[in-house]
Every structure is written in structure tokens, then in C-alpha cells.
Amino acid sequence: MFAPLADFRARVDEMIREVKDIPPAEGFTEVLVAGEPEERAKAENDVLGIPLMPPLAASLRRLAEQMAYPFPAPIGR
């Protein structure tokens, strides 16, 4: 019922190339496929840390102070 894995991967790779060859919509610089925004966000988070909303960061900072645990300084963003 299924194609061999190598054939399936080749077909998916071709489909991705075809999609990425489509001109981007006005106001955009490229066409992304599923997973690309998440991969980029993960790579950025690996370097800069996970962004926290200010109220959450403040709550975690207070909790860290109550437990006498050093709260790391914000980085990057």
C-alpha cells in the first residue's frame, strides 16, 4: 500500500522544491513549508533563550527570590 521509503522521501523533497519555487505573496520574502518557522524559532531560542512574557518572568523571579535561588539575567532579545 505504501511506496518504498526512499521513493516517498524523494517525492516529498520534490514537492517541497516545487512549493518553495512559488513566488511569495506580496509583503513576504519567501515561501515556507510546514516546520520551517518552528525550526527557526528553535534555533533562535537555542542561542537567545526562551522568551518569557514579562508577567511570567516577574512571577518566576519572585519565586526564585523566595527560594533563595539565583534567577538568570535576561539575554539577547
PQR file with spaces between the fields and no chain letter, atoms N, CA, C, O and H, PARSE charges and radii, in Angstrom:
ATOM       1  N    MET     1       0.820   -1.201    0.000 -0.4000 1.5000
ATOM       2  CA   MET     1       0.000    0.000    0.000 -0.0000 2.0000
ATOM       3  C    MET     1       0.862    1.262    0.000  0.5500 1.7000
ATOM       4  O    MET     1       0.427    2.297   -0.505 -0.5500 1.4000
ATOM       5  N    PHE     2       2.065    1.199    0.552 -0.4000 1.5000
ATOM       6  CA   PHE     2       2.913    2.377    0.628 -0.0000 2.0000
ATOM       7  C    PHE     2       4.089    2.240   -0.334  0.5500 1.7000
ATOM       8  O    PHE     2       4.509    1.134   -0.672 -0.5500 1.4000
ATOM       9  H    PHE     2       2.417    0.358    0.963  0.4000 1.0000
ATOM      10  N    ALA     3       4.601    3.362   -0.757 -0.4000 1.5000
ATOM      11  CA   ALA     3       5.791    3.364   -1.613 -0.0000 2.0000
ATOM      12  C    ALA     3       7.018    3.072   -0.748  0.5500 1.7000
ATOM      13  O    ALA     3       6.984    3.291    0.463 -0.5500 1.4000
ATOM      14  H    ALA     3       4.260    4.261   -0.483  0.4000 1.0000
ATOM      15  N    PRO     4       8.084    2.587   -1.349 -0.5600 1.5000
ATOM      16  CA   PRO     4       9.322    2.424   -0.588  0.2800 2.0000
ATOM      17  C    PRO     4       9.742    3.772    0.020  0.5500 1.7000
ATOM      18  O    PRO     4       9.497    4.827   -0.564 -0.5500 1.4000
ATOM      19  N    LEU     5      10.368    3.721    1.181 -0.4000 1.5000
ATOM      20  CA   LEU     5      10.719    4.937    1.904 -0.0000 2.0000
ATOM      21  C    LEU     5      11.553    5.900    1.062  0.5500 1.7000
ATOM      22  O    LEU     5      11.305    7.105    1.077 -0.5500 1.4000
ATOM      23  H    LEU     5      10.567    2.864    1.656  0.4000 1.0000
ATOM      24  N    ALA     6      12.524    5.390    0.339 -0.4000 1.5000
ATOM      25  CA   ALA     6      13.375    6.268   -0.484 -0.0000 2.0000
ATOM      26  C    ALA     6      12.551    6.990   -1.546  0.5500 1.7000
ATOM      27  O    ALA     6      12.779    8.170   -1.813 -0.5500 1.4000
ATOM      28  H    ALA     6      12.726    4.410    0.326  0.4000 1.0000
ATOM      29  N    ASP     7      11.600    6.290   -2.149 -0.4000 1.5000
ATOM      30  CA   ASP     7      10.729    6.925   -3.157 -0.0000 2.0000
ATOM      31  C    ASP     7       9.846    7.987   -2.514  0.5500 1.7000
ATOM      32  O    ASP     7       9.676    9.078   -3.059 -0.5500 1.4000
ATOM      33  H    ASP     7      11.415    5.331   -1.932  0.4000 1.0000
ATOM      34  N    PHE     8       9.290    7.664   -1.360 -0.4000 1.5000
ATOM      35  CA   PHE     8       8.443    8.623   -0.650 -0.0000 2.0000
ATOM      36  C    PHE     8       9.225    9.890   -0.321  0.5500 1.7000
ATOM      37  O    PHE     8       8.746   10.999   -0.557 -0.5500 1.4000
ATOM      38  H    PHE     8       9.429    6.778   -0.917  0.4000 1.0000
ATOM      39  N    ARG     9      10.428    9.723    0.225 -0.4000 1.5000
ATOM      40  CA   ARG     9      11.253   10.889    0.579 -0.0000 2.0000
ATOM      41  C    ARG     9      11.592   11.719   -0.654  0.5500 1.7000
ATOM      42  O    ARG     9      11.570   12.948   -0.597 -0.5500 1.4000
ATOM      43  H    ARG     9      10.817    8.822    0.417  0.4000 1.0000
ATOM      44  N    ALA    10      11.899   11.069   -1.751 -0.4000 1.5000
ATOM      45  CA   ALA    10      12.214   11.789   -2.991 -0.0000 2.0000
ATOM      46  C    ALA    10      11.010   12.588   -3.467  0.5500 1.7000
ATOM      47  O    ALA    10      11.156   13.724   -3.920 -0.5500 1.4000
ATOM      48  H    ALA    10      11.917   10.070   -1.798  0.4000 1.0000
ATOM      49  N    ARG    11       9.820   11.999   -3.367 -0.4000 1.5000
ATOM      50  CA   ARG    11       8.599   12.710   -3.787 -0.0000 2.0000
ATOM      51  C    ARG    11       8.327   13.902   -2.867  0.5500 1.7000
ATOM      52  O    ARG    11       7.941   14.972   -3.338 -0.5500 1.4000
ATOM      53  H    ARG    11       9.702   11.077   -3.000  0.4000 1.0000
ATOM      54  N    VAL    12       8.522   13.726   -1.583 -0.4000 1.5000
ATOM      55  CA   VAL    12       8.308   14.833   -0.648 -0.0000 2.0000
ATOM      56  C    VAL    12       9.330   15.946   -0.910  0.5500 1.7000
ATOM      57  O    VAL    12       8.972   17.124   -0.918 -0.5500 1.4000
ATOM      58  H    VAL    12       8.835   12.857   -1.201  0.4000 1.0000
ATOM      59  N    ASP    13      10.583   15.584   -1.122 -0.4000 1.5000
ATOM      60  CA   ASP    13      11.612   16.588   -1.425 -0.0000 2.0000
ATOM      61  C    ASP    13      11.255   17.368   -2.686  0.5500 1.7000
ATOM      62  O    ASP    13      11.417   18.588   -2.728 -0.5500 1.4000
ATOM      63  H    ASP    13      10.873   14.627   -1.116  0.4000 1.0000
ATOM      64  N    GLU    14      10.778   16.681   -3.698 -0.4000 1.5000
ATOM      65  CA   GLU    14      10.380   17.347   -4.951 -0.0000 2.0000
ATOM      66  C    GLU    14       9.206   18.289   -4.701  0.5500 1.7000
ATOM      67  O    GLU    14       9.186   19.410   -5.209 -0.5500 1.4000
ATOM      68  H    GLU    14      10.646   15.690   -3.664  0.4000 1.0000
ATOM      69  N    MET    15       8.232   17.835   -3.922 -0.4000 1.5000
ATOM      70  CA   MET    15       7.079   18.681   -3.607 -0.0000 2.0000
ATOM      71  C    MET    15       7.525   19.944   -2.865  0.5500 1.7000
ATOM      72  O    MET    15       7.039   21.037   -3.153 -0.5500 1.4000
ATOM      73  H    MET    15       8.248   16.924   -3.509  0.4000 1.0000
ATOM      74  N    ILE    16       8.443   19.796   -1.918 -0.4000 1.5000
ATOM      75  CA   ILE    16       8.944   20.952   -1.169 -0.0000 2.0000
ATOM      76  C    ILE    16       9.646   21.916   -2.128  0.5500 1.7000
ATOM      77  O    ILE    16       9.447   23.127   -2.032 -0.5500 1.4000
ATOM      78  H    ILE    16       8.838   18.907   -1.685  0.4000 1.0000
ATOM      79  N    ARG    17      10.462   21.398   -3.049 -0.4000 1.5000
ATOM      80  CA   ARG    17      11.134   22.273   -4.024 -0.0000 2.0000
ATOM      81  C    ARG    17      10.107   23.028   -4.864  0.5500 1.7000
ATOM      82  O    ARG    17      10.267   24.222   -5.116 -0.5500 1.4000
ATOM      83  H    ARG    17      10.624   20.414   -3.127  0.4000 1.0000
ATOM      84  N    GLU    18       9.063   22.339   -5.295 -0.4000 1.5000
ATOM      85  CA   GLU    18       8.030   22.983   -6.101 -0.0000 2.0000
ATOM      86  C    GLU    18       7.314   24.079   -5.318  0.5500 1.7000
ATOM      87  O    GLU    18       7.065   25.162   -5.847 -0.5500 1.4000
ATOM      88  H    GLU    18       8.934   21.369   -5.090  0.4000 1.0000
ATOM      89  N    VAL    19       6.988   23.803   -4.078 -0.4000 1.5000
ATOM      90  CA   VAL    19       6.304   24.799   -3.244 -0.0000 2.0000
ATOM      91  C    VAL    19       7.209   26.008   -3.019  0.5500 1.7000
ATOM      92  O    VAL    19       6.753   27.148   -3.106 -0.5500 1.4000
ATOM      93  H    VAL    19       7.190   22.923   -3.649  0.4000 1.0000
ATOM      94  N    LYS    20       8.478   25.769   -2.733 -0.4000 1.5000
ATOM      95  CA   LYS    20       9.393   26.873   -2.439 -0.0000 2.0000
ATOM      96  C    LYS    20       9.739   27.683   -3.689  0.5500 1.7000
ATOM      97  O    LYS    20      10.221   28.810   -3.583 -0.5500 1.4000
ATOM      98  H    LYS    20       8.849   24.843   -2.663  0.4000 1.0000
ATOM      99  N    ASP    21       9.495   27.114   -4.875 -0.4000 1.5000
ATOM     100  CA   ASP    21       9.712   27.850   -6.125 -0.0000 2.0000
ATOM     101  C    ASP    21       8.564   28.811   -6.448  0.5500 1.7000
ATOM     102  O    ASP    21       8.692   29.648   -7.341 -0.5500 1.4000
ATOM     103  H    ASP    21       9.103   26.198   -4.961  0.4000 1.0000
ATOM     104  N    ILE    22       7.462   28.697   -5.737 -0.4000 1.5000
ATOM     105  CA   ILE    22       6.326   29.594   -5.949 -0.0000 2.0000
ATOM     106  C    ILE    22       6.730   30.991   -5.477  0.5500 1.7000
ATOM     107  O    ILE    22       7.304   31.132   -4.397 -0.5500 1.4000
ATOM     108  H    ILE    22       7.358   28.017   -5.012  0.4000 1.0000
ATOM     109  N    PRO    23       6.439   32.027   -6.274 -0.5600 1.5000
ATOM     110  CA   PRO    23       6.759   33.385   -5.816  0.2800 2.0000
ATOM     111  C    PRO    23       6.003   33.706   -4.524  0.5500 1.7000
ATOM     112  O    PRO    23       4.824   33.378   -4.396 -0.5500 1.4000
ATOM     113  N    PRO    24       6.678   34.344   -3.571 -0.5600 1.5000
ATOM     114  CA   PRO    24       5.995   34.672   -2.312  0.2800 2.0000
ATOM     115  C    PRO    24       4.914   35.735   -2.522  0.5500 1.7000
ATOM     116  O    PRO    24       4.972   36.540   -3.452 -0.5500 1.4000
ATOM     117  N    ALA    25       3.947   35.708   -1.641 -0.4000 1.5000
ATOM     118  CA   ALA    25       2.879   36.701   -1.675 -0.0000 2.0000
ATOM     119  C    ALA    25       3.465   38.083   -1.391  0.5500 1.7000
ATOM     120  O    ALA    25       4.536   38.213   -0.798 -0.5500 1.4000
ATOM     121  H    ALA    25       3.899   35.055   -0.885  0.4000 1.0000
ATOM     122  N    GLU    26       2.750   39.091   -1.822 -0.4000 1.5000
ATOM     123  CA   GLU    26       3.192   40.468   -1.589 -0.0000 2.0000
ATOM     124  C    GLU    26       3.421   40.699   -0.089  0.5500 1.7000
ATOM     125  O    GLU    26       2.595   40.337    0.750 -0.5500 1.4000
ATOM     126  H    GLU    26       1.881   38.985   -2.303  0.4000 1.0000
ATOM     127  N    GLY    27       4.556   41.307    0.215 -0.4000 1.5000
ATOM     128  CA   GLY    27       4.895   41.583    1.602 -0.0000 2.0000
ATOM     129  C    GLY    27       5.719   40.494    2.259  0.5500 1.7000
ATOM     130  O    GLY    27       6.121   40.634    3.415 -0.5500 1.4000
ATOM     131  H    GLY    27       5.227   41.601   -0.466  0.4000 1.0000
ATOM     132  N    PHE    28       5.978   39.405    1.535 -0.4000 1.5000
ATOM     133  CA   PHE    28       6.775   38.304    2.070 -0.0000 2.0000
ATOM     134  C    PHE    28       8.010   38.100    1.203  0.5500 1.7000
ATOM     135  O    PHE    28       8.011   38.437    0.019 -0.5500 1.4000
ATOM     136  H    PHE    28       5.652   39.292    0.597  0.4000 1.0000
ATOM     137  N    THR    29       9.051   37.549    1.797 -0.4000 1.5000
ATOM     138  CA   THR    29      10.298   37.369    1.062 -0.0000 2.0000
ATOM     139  C    THR    29      10.523   35.927    0.620  0.5500 1.7000
ATOM     140  O    THR    29      11.367   35.672   -0.240 -0.5500 1.4000
ATOM     141  H    THR    29       9.050   37.275    2.759  0.4000 1.0000
ATOM     142  N    GLU    30       9.779   34.977    1.197 -0.4000 1.5000
ATOM     143  CA   GLU    30       9.952   33.579    0.818 -0.0000 2.0000
ATOM     144  C    GLU    30       8.731   32.765    1.192  0.5500 1.7000
ATOM     145  O    GLU    30       7.908   33.181    2.007 -0.5500 1.4000
ATOM     146  H    GLU    30       9.094   35.184    1.895  0.4000 1.0000
ATOM     147  N    VAL    31       8.632   31.611    0.587 -0.4000 1.5000
ATOM     148  CA   VAL    31       7.576   30.647    0.919 -0.0000 2.0000
ATOM     149  C    VAL    31       8.171   29.643    1.892  0.5500 1.7000
ATOM     150  O    VAL    31       9.238   29.081    1.645 -0.5500 1.4000
ATOM     151  H    VAL    31       9.301   31.273   -0.076  0.4000 1.0000
ATOM     152  N    LEU    32       7.478   29.424    2.990 -0.4000 1.5000
ATOM     153  CA   LEU    32       7.926   28.458    3.993 -0.0000 2.0000
ATOM     154  C    LEU    32       7.051   27.221    3.931  0.5500 1.7000
ATOM     155  O    LEU    32       5.880   27.293    3.556 -0.5500 1.4000
ATOM     156  H    LEU    32       6.611   29.880    3.190  0.4000 1.0000
ATOM     157  N    VAL    33       7.622   26.091    4.300 -0.4000 1.5000
ATOM     158  CA   VAL    33       6.851   24.856    4.391 -0.0000 2.0000
ATOM     159  C    VAL    33       6.670   24.507    5.867  0.5500 1.7000
ATOM     160  O    VAL    33       7.322   25.072    6.745 -0.5500 1.4000
ATOM     161  H    VAL    33       8.573   26.033    4.604  0.4000 1.0000
ATOM     162  N    ALA    34       5.778   23.574    6.106 -0.4000 1.5000
ATOM     163  CA   ALA    34       5.472   23.173    7.480 -0.0000 2.0000
ATOM     164  C    ALA    34       6.748   22.819    8.239  0.5500 1.7000
ATOM     165  O    ALA    34       7.590   22.060    7.759 -0.5500 1.4000
ATOM     166  H    ALA    34       5.248   23.115    5.393  0.4000 1.0000
ATOM     167  N    GLY    35       6.866   23.382    9.423 -0.4000 1.5000
ATOM     168  CA   GLY    35       8.008   23.093   10.285 -0.0000 2.0000
ATOM     169  C    GLY    35       9.124   24.117   10.209  0.5500 1.7000
ATOM     170  O    GLY    35       9.898   24.243   11.158 -0.5500 1.4000
ATOM     171  H    GLY    35       6.182   23.998    9.813  0.4000 1.0000
ATOM     172  N    GLU    36       9.233   24.856    9.105 -0.4000 1.5000
ATOM     173  CA   GLU    36      10.327   25.829    8.983 -0.0000 2.0000
ATOM     174  C    GLU    36      10.247   26.953   10.019  0.5500 1.7000
ATOM     175  O    GLU    36      11.267   27.274   10.629 -0.5500 1.4000
ATOM     176  H    GLU    36       8.604   24.753    8.334  0.4000 1.0000
ATOM     177  N    PRO    37       9.076   27.564   10.243 -0.5600 1.5000
ATOM     178  CA   PRO    37       9.046   28.603   11.271  0.2800 2.0000
ATOM     179  C    PRO    37       9.454   28.067   12.649  0.5500 1.7000
ATOM     180  O    PRO    37      10.136   28.747   13.416 -0.5500 1.4000
ATOM     181  N    GLU    38       9.027   26.843   12.944 -0.4000 1.5000
ATOM     182  CA   GLU    38       9.359   26.247   14.241 -0.0000 2.0000
ATOM     183  C    GLU    38      10.852   25.940   14.344  0.5500 1.7000
ATOM     184  O    GLU    38      11.458   26.148   15.395 -0.5500 1.4000
ATOM     185  H    GLU    38       8.473   26.290   12.321  0.4000 1.0000
ATOM     186  N    GLU    39      11.441   25.449   13.262 -0.4000 1.5000
ATOM     187  CA   GLU    39      12.882   25.185   13.264 -0.0000 2.0000
ATOM     188  C    GLU    39      13.667   26.470   13.487  0.5500 1.7000
ATOM     189  O    GLU    39      14.645   26.484   14.234 -0.5500 1.4000
ATOM     190  H    GLU    39      10.949   25.280   12.408  0.4000 1.0000
ATOM     191  N    ARG    40      13.242   27.541   12.845 -0.4000 1.5000
ATOM     192  CA   ARG    40      13.928   28.828   13.005 -0.0000 2.0000
ATOM     193  C    ARG    40      13.775   29.364   14.425  0.5500 1.7000
ATOM     194  O    ARG    40      14.726   29.884   15.009 -0.5500 1.4000
ATOM     195  H    ARG    40      12.447   27.530   12.238  0.4000 1.0000
ATOM     196  N    ALA    41      12.571   29.232   14.969 -0.4000 1.5000
ATOM     197  CA   ALA    41      12.347   29.690   16.343 -0.0000 2.0000
ATOM     198  C    ALA    41      13.197   28.890   17.322  0.5500 1.7000
ATOM     199  O    ALA    41      13.758   29.457   18.260 -0.5500 1.4000
ATOM     200  H    ALA    41      11.799   28.809   14.494  0.4000 1.0000
ATOM     201  N    LYS    42      13.296   27.591   17.118 -0.4000 1.5000
ATOM     202  CA   LYS    42      14.112   26.757   18.000 -0.0000 2.0000
ATOM     203  C    LYS    42      15.572   27.158   17.918  0.5500 1.7000
ATOM     204  O    LYS    42      16.243   27.260   18.945 -0.5500 1.4000
ATOM     205  H    LYS    42      12.840   27.130   16.356  0.4000 1.0000
ATOM     206  N    ALA    43      16.076   27.385   16.715 -0.4000 1.5000
ATOM     207  CA   ALA    43      17.473   27.790   16.555 -0.0000 2.0000
ATOM     208  C    ALA    43      17.728   29.122   17.269  0.5500 1.7000
ATOM     209  O    ALA    43      18.759   29.296   17.919 -0.5500 1.4000
ATOM     210  H    ALA    43      15.531   27.302   15.881  0.4000 1.0000
ATOM     211  N    GLU    44      16.787   30.054   17.143 -0.4000 1.5000
ATOM     212  CA   GLU    44      16.930   31.346   17.829 -0.0000 2.0000
ATOM     213  C    GLU    44      16.872   31.163   19.342  0.5500 1.7000
ATOM     214  O    GLU    44      17.653   31.771   20.074 -0.5500 1.4000
ATOM     215  H    GLU    44      15.950   29.913   16.615  0.4000 1.0000
ATOM     216  N    ASN    45      15.944   30.323   19.812 -0.4000 1.5000
ATOM     217  CA   ASN    45      15.823   30.076   21.251 -0.0000 2.0000
ATOM     218  C    ASN    45      17.056   29.374   21.806  0.5500 1.7000
ATOM     219  O    ASN    45      17.439   29.611   22.952 -0.5500 1.4000
ATOM     220  H    ASN    45      15.309   29.829   19.218  0.4000 1.0000
ATOM     221  N    ASP    46      17.684   28.510   21.004 -0.4000 1.5000
ATOM     222  CA   ASP    46      18.910   27.836   21.448 -0.0000 2.0000
ATOM     223  C    ASP    46      20.014   28.847   21.729  0.5500 1.7000
ATOM     224  O    ASP    46      20.836   28.641   22.622 -0.5500 1.4000
ATOM     225  H    ASP    46      17.373   28.318   20.073  0.4000 1.0000
ATOM     226  N    VAL    47      20.033   29.938   20.971 -0.4000 1.5000
ATOM     227  CA   VAL    47      21.062   30.964   21.133 -0.0000 2.0000
ATOM     228  C    VAL    47      20.653   32.006   22.178  0.5500 1.7000
ATOM     229  O    VAL    47      21.447   32.371   23.046 -0.5500 1.4000
ATOM     230  H    VAL    47      19.366   30.105   20.245  0.4000 1.0000
ATOM     231  N    LEU    48      19.406   32.479   22.087 -0.4000 1.5000
ATOM     232  CA   LEU    48      18.973   33.616   22.906 -0.0000 2.0000
ATOM     233  C    LEU    48      18.171   33.234   24.142  0.5500 1.7000
ATOM     234  O    LEU    48      17.903   34.084   24.991 -0.5500 1.4000
ATOM     235  H    LEU    48      18.761   32.182   21.382  0.4000 1.0000
ATOM     236  N    GLY    49      17.791   31.984   24.252 -0.4000 1.5000
ATOM     237  CA   GLY    49      16.941   31.567   25.366 -0.0000 2.0000
ATOM     238  C    GLY    49      15.476   31.636   24.968  0.5500 1.7000
ATOM     239  O    GLY    49      15.121   32.212   23.940 -0.5500 1.4000
ATOM     240  H    GLY    49      18.008   31.293   23.562  0.4000 1.0000
ATOM     241  N    ILE    50      14.640   31.044   25.795 -0.4000 1.5000
ATOM     242  CA   ILE    50      13.195   31.014   25.534 -0.0000 2.0000
ATOM     243  C    ILE    50      12.591   32.325   26.006  0.5500 1.7000
ATOM     244  O    ILE    50      12.768   32.707   27.163 -0.5500 1.4000
ATOM     245  H    ILE    50      14.928   30.576   26.631  0.4000 1.0000
ATOM     246  N    PRO    51      11.876   33.024   25.118 -0.5600 1.5000
ATOM     247  CA   PRO    51      11.278   34.301   25.532  0.2800 2.0000
ATOM     248  C    PRO    51      10.151   34.072   26.540  0.5500 1.7000
ATOM     249  O    PRO    51       9.342   33.156   26.391 -0.5500 1.4000
ATOM     250  N    LEU    52      10.114   34.908   27.550 -0.4000 1.5000
ATOM     251  CA   LEU    52       9.054   34.858   28.558 -0.0000 2.0000
ATOM     252  C    LEU    52       8.291   36.164   28.556  0.5500 1.7000
ATOM     253  O    LEU    52       8.883   37.234   28.413 -0.5500 1.4000
ATOM     254  H    LEU    52      10.771   35.652   27.672  0.4000 1.0000
ATOM     255  N    MET    53       6.979   36.086   28.713 -0.4000 1.5000
ATOM     256  CA   MET    53       6.177   37.293   28.855 -0.0000 2.0000
ATOM     257  C    MET    53       6.576   37.948   30.170  0.5500 1.7000
ATOM     258  O    MET    53       6.851   37.252   31.148 -0.5500 1.4000
ATOM     259  H    MET    53       6.497   35.217   28.829  0.4000 1.0000
ATOM     260  N    PRO    54       6.612   39.274   30.208 -0.5600 1.5000
ATOM     261  CA   PRO    54       7.047   39.965   31.431  0.2800 2.0000
ATOM     262  C    PRO    54       6.333   39.526   32.708  0.5500 1.7000
ATOM     263  O    PRO    54       7.003   39.359   33.727 -0.5500 1.4000
ATOM     264  N    PRO    55       5.004   39.328   32.715 -0.5600 1.5000
ATOM     265  CA   PRO    55       4.368   38.880   33.964  0.2800 2.0000
ATOM     266  C    PRO    55       4.876   37.517   34.434  0.5500 1.7000
ATOM     267  O    PRO    55       5.049   37.305   35.634 -0.5500 1.4000
ATOM     268  N    LEU    56       5.116   36.599   33.507 -0.4000 1.5000
ATOM     269  CA   LEU    56       5.627   35.280   33.879 -0.0000 2.0000
ATOM     270  C    LEU    56       7.050   35.400   34.408  0.5500 1.7000
ATOM     271  O    LEU    56       7.392   34.772   35.410 -0.5500 1.4000
ATOM     272  H    LEU    56       4.976   36.772   32.532  0.4000 1.0000
ATOM     273  N    ALA    57       7.875   36.195   33.751 -0.4000 1.5000
ATOM     274  CA   ALA    57       9.252   36.381   34.212 -0.0000 2.0000
ATOM     275  C    ALA    57       9.257   36.974   35.622  0.5500 1.7000
ATOM     276  O    ALA    57      10.041   36.548   36.470 -0.5500 1.4000
ATOM     277  H    ALA    57       7.597   36.706   32.937  0.4000 1.0000
ATOM     278  N    ALA    58       8.392   37.949   35.876 -0.4000 1.5000
ATOM     279  CA   ALA    58       8.322   38.566   37.203 -0.0000 2.0000
ATOM     280  C    ALA    58       7.890   37.545   38.247  0.5500 1.7000
ATOM     281  O    ALA    58       8.434   37.513   39.351 -0.5500 1.4000
ATOM     282  H    ALA    58       7.755   38.295   35.187  0.4000 1.0000
ATOM     283  N    SER    59       6.921   36.717   37.905 -0.4000 1.5000
ATOM     284  CA   SER    59       6.451   35.693   38.839 -0.0000 2.0000
ATOM     285  C    SER    59       7.561   34.683   39.139  0.5500 1.7000
ATOM     286  O    SER    59       7.761   34.303   40.293 -0.5500 1.4000
ATOM     287  H    SER    59       6.479   36.743   37.008  0.4000 1.0000
ATOM     288  N    LEU    60       8.270   34.257   38.120 -0.4000 1.5000
ATOM     289  CA   LEU    60       9.377   33.318   38.326 -0.0000 2.0000
ATOM     290  C    LEU    60      10.506   33.959   39.134  0.5500 1.7000
ATOM     291  O    LEU    60      11.136   33.306   39.966 -0.5500 1.4000
ATOM     292  H    LEU    60       8.107   34.566   37.183  0.4000 1.0000
ATOM     293  N    ARG    61      10.752   35.248   38.876 -0.4000 1.5000
ATOM     294  CA   ARG    61      11.792   35.952   39.635 -0.0000 2.0000
ATOM     295  C    ARG    61      11.433   36.003   41.123  0.5500 1.7000
ATOM     296  O    ARG    61      12.285   35.762   41.978 -0.5500 1.4000
ATOM     297  H    ARG    61      10.240   35.778   38.200  0.4000 1.0000
ATOM     298  N    ARG    62      10.153   36.319   41.433 -0.4000 1.5000
ATOM     299  CA   ARG    62       9.703   36.359   42.837 -0.0000 2.0000
ATOM     300  C    ARG    62       9.842   34.977   43.485  0.5500 1.7000
ATOM     301  O    ARG    62      10.304   34.864   44.620 -0.5500 1.4000
ATOM     302  H    ARG    62       9.461   36.515   40.738  0.4000 1.0000
ATOM     303  N    LEU    63       9.447   33.946   42.768 -0.4000 1.5000
ATOM     304  CA   LEU    63       9.542   32.588   43.291 -0.0000 2.0000
ATOM     305  C    LEU    63      11.004   32.218   43.543  0.5500 1.7000
ATOM     306  O    LEU    63      11.324   31.622   44.572 -0.5500 1.4000
ATOM     307  H    LEU    63       9.072   34.038   41.846  0.4000 1.0000
ATOM     308  N    ALA    64      11.877   32.564   42.625 -0.4000 1.5000
ATOM     309  CA   ALA    64      13.305   32.284   42.802 -0.0000 2.0000
ATOM     310  C    ALA    64      13.842   33.008   44.032  0.5500 1.7000
ATOM     311  O    ALA    64      14.621   32.437   44.796 -0.5500 1.4000
ATOM     312  H    ALA    64      11.617   33.048   41.790  0.4000 1.0000
ATOM     313  N    GLU    65      13.430   34.263   44.230 -0.4000 1.5000
ATOM     314  CA   GLU    65      13.880   35.019   45.408 -0.0000 2.0000
ATOM     315  C    GLU    65      13.401   34.347   46.689  0.5500 1.7000
ATOM     316  O    GLU    65      14.161   34.243   47.652 -0.5500 1.4000
ATOM     317  H    GLU    65      12.797   34.727   43.610  0.4000 1.0000
ATOM     318  N    GLN    66      12.144   33.888   46.714 -0.4000 1.5000
ATOM     319  CA   GLN    66      11.599   33.218   47.899 -0.0000 2.0000
ATOM     320  C    GLN    66      12.377   31.949   48.221  0.5500 1.7000
ATOM     321  O    GLN    66      12.495   31.571   49.386 -0.5500 1.4000
ATOM     322  H    GLN    66      11.526   33.973   45.932  0.4000 1.0000
ATOM     323  N    MET    67      12.898   31.299   47.212 -0.4000 1.5000
ATOM     324  CA   MET    67      13.620   30.045   47.410 -0.0000 2.0000
ATOM     325  C    MET    67      15.134   30.265   47.473  0.5500 1.7000
ATOM     326  O    MET    67      15.908   29.308   47.506 -0.5500 1.4000
ATOM     327  H    MET    67      12.802   31.606   46.265  0.4000 1.0000
ATOM     328  N    ALA    68      15.542   31.527   47.487 -0.4000 1.5000
ATOM     329  CA   ALA    68      16.963   31.886   47.509 -0.0000 2.0000
ATOM     330  C    ALA    68      17.724   31.217   46.360  0.5500 1.7000
ATOM     331  O    ALA    68      18.835   30.715   46.531 -0.5500 1.4000
ATOM     332  H    ALA    68      14.913   32.304   47.459  0.4000 1.0000
ATOM     333  N    TYR    69      17.090   31.227   45.193 -0.4000 1.5000
ATOM     334  CA   TYR    69      17.704   30.641   44.004 -0.0000 2.0000
ATOM     335  C    TYR    69      18.017   31.765   43.025  0.5500 1.7000
ATOM     336  O    TYR    69      17.154   32.604   42.764 -0.5500 1.4000
ATOM     337  H    TYR    69      16.188   31.635   45.055  0.4000 1.0000
ATOM     338  N    PRO    70      19.221   31.803   42.483 -0.5600 1.5000
ATOM     339  CA   PRO    70      19.565   32.900   41.571  0.2800 2.0000
ATOM     340  C    PRO    70      18.758   32.814   40.271  0.5500 1.7000
ATOM     341  O    PRO    70      18.757   31.787   39.593 -0.5500 1.4000
ATOM     342  N    PHE    71      18.092   33.884   39.946 -0.4000 1.5000
ATOM     343  CA   PHE    71      17.317   33.954   38.707 -0.0000 2.0000
ATOM     344  C    PHE    71      18.217   34.501   37.614  0.5500 1.7000
ATOM     345  O    PHE    71      18.778   35.585   37.778 -0.5500 1.4000
ATOM     346  H    PHE    71      18.093   34.718   40.497  0.4000 1.0000
ATOM     347  N    PRO    72      18.376   33.792   36.507 -0.5600 1.5000
ATOM     348  CA   PRO    72      19.293   34.259   35.472  0.2800 2.0000
ATOM     349  C    PRO    72      18.851   35.584   34.864  0.5500 1.7000
ATOM     350  O    PRO    72      17.659   35.865   34.736 -0.5500 1.4000
ATOM     351  N    ALA    73      19.827   36.377   34.499 -0.4000 1.5000
ATOM     352  CA   ALA    73      19.540   37.647   33.836 -0.0000 2.0000
ATOM     353  C    ALA    73      19.051   37.385   32.417  0.5500 1.7000
ATOM     354  O    ALA    73      19.465   36.410   31.789 -0.5500 1.4000
ATOM     355  H    ALA    73      20.795   36.148   34.603  0.4000 1.0000
ATOM     356  N    PRO    74      18.180   38.240   31.913 -0.5600 1.5000
ATOM     357  CA   PRO    74      17.717   38.068   30.530  0.2800 2.0000
ATOM     358  C    PRO    74      18.887   38.191   29.562  0.5500 1.7000
ATOM     359  O    PRO    74      19.843   38.924   29.814 -0.5500 1.4000
ATOM     360  N    ILE    75      18.798   37.464   28.455 -0.4000 1.5000
ATOM     361  CA   ILE    75      19.837   37.551   27.429 -0.0000 2.0000
ATOM     362  C    ILE    75      19.220   37.846   26.080  0.5500 1.7000
ATOM     363  O    ILE    75      18.082   37.467   25.803 -0.5500 1.4000
ATOM     364  H    ILE    75      18.021   36.868   28.251  0.4000 1.0000
ATOM     365  N    GLY    76      19.967   38.513   25.264 -0.4000 1.5000
ATOM     366  CA   GLY    76      19.692   38.604   23.847 -0.0000 2.0000
ATOM     367  C    GLY    76      18.547   39.436   23.318  0.5500 1.7000
ATOM     368  O    GLY    76      18.794   40.316   22.494 -0.5500 1.4000
ATOM     369  H    GLY    76      20.891   38.821   25.489  0.4000 1.0000
ATOM     370  N    ARG    77      17.370   39.231   23.715 -0.4000 1.5000
ATOM     371  CA   ARG    77      16.219   39.792   22.998 -0.0000 2.0000
ATOM     372  C    ARG    77      16.000   41.226   23.275  0.5500 1.7000
ATOM     373  O    ARG    77      15.067   41.823   22.738 -0.5500 1.4000
ATOM     374  H    ARG    77      17.170   38.516   24.384  0.4000 1.0000
